[in-house]
Amino acid sequence: MTRATPHQELRELIRRCFEDREKPPFLPGRTRIPLNIPSFGWEEIWEALDSLLSTQVTMGNKVRQFEAMFAEYIGVRHAIMVNSGSSANLLALSILTNPLLPGHLQPGDEVITPAVTWATTVFPILNVGLVPVLVDVDLRTFNLIPEEVEKAISPKSRAILLVHLLGNPCDMDEIMAIARRHKLLVVEDACEAHGAEYDGRKVGSFGDIATFSFFFSHHITTIEGGMLLTNNDEYAELARALRVFGWIRDLKAKDAIAKQHPEVDPRFLFVNIGYNLRPTEIQGAFGIHQMAKLEGYIETRRENARYWGERLGALNHLVLHREAEGTRHVWFGYPVMVRPDAPFSRGELVDYLEARGVETRPIMAGNIDEQPALRLFSYRKVGELPNSRLIHRNAFFFGNHHGIGREEREAIAGYIKEFVANRG
């Protein structure tokens, strides 16, 4: 009988560590229901440990494998992995403002973006010297309103940076039509929208560039990590250079470039400025196993959302989201908005849920116009953003993920119905 190698024994021990764990019984009112739980298992741990044991830990073949898998899943030609979704947004704006790009965006040019979003949608616009133009969002979707985008356009408008907030696809027909009419670039922030679809196409495949996040709390995770996607070959080459110092090592044309500069060691030949946004092989190791789990995770989230929509839909004091016809919503969380005329406040409902173990949070950064950081920089807004202000004060979301099953979702619905019944 052949004896197992130390690698095989270690792999089996890791598998058993995960599979032998038992889920504790659910106790209504006492068991905590967090915003997220780890989406990885023993396979990701083993793949990462294999990288550590091999000592091949910096960006390499596993990152490239994950890039190829994700590009195929979304339906685009190029996927460039970076160390976070925030870095992916910074890289996207850095490409569009880079002097190597013909007709690149100039300092002071405007980028139209929703007022309700996460901070690192807006901050990279400022980082590269552009001007954010905030537009209001739809209360039914929390996504930007196409008519408000049209109102925002000025002679300085150069791009739209939309956000598929909480996994809910934007109206891509209207937005792309506006972009074509006014010759605007489109960047899709799909950091919360893995697998979301509009008219049968994955979000992230419509714009000039798209970004995704693989942070710990997202549909799938590489612990930290992000991805930039594009069908534009020139953007992809720029992304690979800017991702790592502006050097040529990852470029398709690296040999031809090296021949033009024989006096410089090609290992250290810099053709542009850049950052150090590299992911690690450990992140790539996680990603290649997470991909097989993504569709199952999405279906769990969609089933939970369908249940809550049915159970809570008759509560007139609350505004709930619905999946729009022709789209696939992937429900990063489950959003709830308390109507202004309700006999209770958002804070009271949130406190009630938190006291029963249901973790909640505001809708991302809320209305970014009300964040003090923006007072340090020049930006523009269209109107008084009434919907964004209402969301900032009256909306929140609770967790919706693969760890929420029948008992958890029934309990959450029960807590909310009980609270509303007691308050009027």
Secondary structure as GFF3:
##gff-version 3
##sequence-region A 1 424
A	DSSP	alpha_helix	6	19	.	.	.	ID=ss1
A	DSSP	alpha_helix	42	54	.	.	.	ID=ss2
A	DSSP	alpha_helix	61	74	.	.	.	ID=ss3
A	DSSP	beta_strand	78	82	.	.	.	ID=ss4
A	DSSP	alpha_helix	85	96	.	.	.	ID=ss5
A	DSSP	beta_strand	110	114	.	.	.	ID=ss6
A	DSSP	alpha_helix	119	127	.	.	.	ID=ss7
A	DSSP	beta_strand	131	135	.	.	.	ID=ss8
A	DSSP	alpha_helix	146	152	.	.	.	ID=ss9
A	DSSP	beta_strand	157	163	.	.	.	ID=ss10
A	DSSP	three_ten_helix	165	167	.	.	.	ID=ss11
A	DSSP	alpha_helix	172	182	.	.	.	ID=ss12
A	DSSP	beta_strand	185	189	.	.	.	ID=ss13
A	DSSP	beta_strand	197	198	.	.	.	ID=ss14
A	DSSP	beta_strand	201	202	.	.	.	ID=ss15
A	DSSP	beta_strand	209	213	.	.	.	ID=ss16
A	DSSP	beta_strand	226	230	.	.	.	ID=ss17
A	DSSP	alpha_helix	233	243	.	.	.	ID=ss18
A	DSSP	alpha_helix	254	260	.	.	.	ID=ss19
A	DSSP	three_ten_helix	266	268	.	.	.	ID=ss20
A	DSSP	alpha_helix	281	312	.	.	.	ID=ss21
A	DSSP	beta_strand	318	320	.	.	.	ID=ss22
A	DSSP	beta_strand	327	328	.	.	.	ID=ss23
A	DSSP	beta_strand	333	338	.	.	.	ID=ss24
A	DSSP	alpha_helix	346	355	.	.	.	ID=ss25
A	DSSP	beta_strand	360	361	.	.	.	ID=ss26
A	DSSP	three_ten_helix	368	370	.	.	.	ID=ss27
A	DSSP	three_ten_helix	372	376	.	.	.	ID=ss28
A	DSSP	beta_strand	380	381	.	.	.	ID=ss29
A	DSSP	alpha_helix	386	394	.	.	.	ID=ss30
A	DSSP	beta_strand	395	399	.	.	.	ID=ss31
A	DSSP	alpha_helix	406	423	.	.	.	ID=ss32
###
